[in-house]
Amino acid sequence: GPGTQDGVMELVGLLGRELTERGAQVRTKFRIELITEETGMLAVGKNPEHDFRIEASLLFDDGVTLVLRDNGQNYDVTEENKDLTSMQEYAADRIIGSHKEKKYMLTSGYNRTVFRF
């Protein structure tokens, strides 16, 4: 299901195909795939329980907006200077930290992170 490592990779593939069909720049497509994979794998690792779900939305206008949502434990991937307790957290922090336009919102028990490209 979507709350597994395989599910995350399936989601990355779906987003990649959609972005290609929409004619997104290769760099944008690559960054969206990378951020989705890192955020998703981190969330899966933090939420071993079975009812965990992660979902993604793409919004297209003059750029692309990626919205990632999951129902796992609260974790703000955009937070600066957080305690990094694993290599996976460190890798995700480097990748996500380098992306300027992002914001995290905790909405009704969901982690919701918005990235603008």
PEDAMO-V62079 format. One record per run of one state. SS is the DSSP state (a for helix, b for strand, c for the rest). FROM is the first residue (numbers start at 1). LEN is the number of residues. If there is no record, write none. Layout:
ss: {SS;SS}
from: {FROM;FROM}
len: {LEN;LEN}
This chain:
ss: {c;a;c;a;c;b;c;b;c;a;c;b;c;b;c}
from: {1;5;22;26;47;54;61;64;71;87;98;102;108;110;117}
len: {4;17;4;21;7;7;3;7;16;11;4;6;2;7;1}
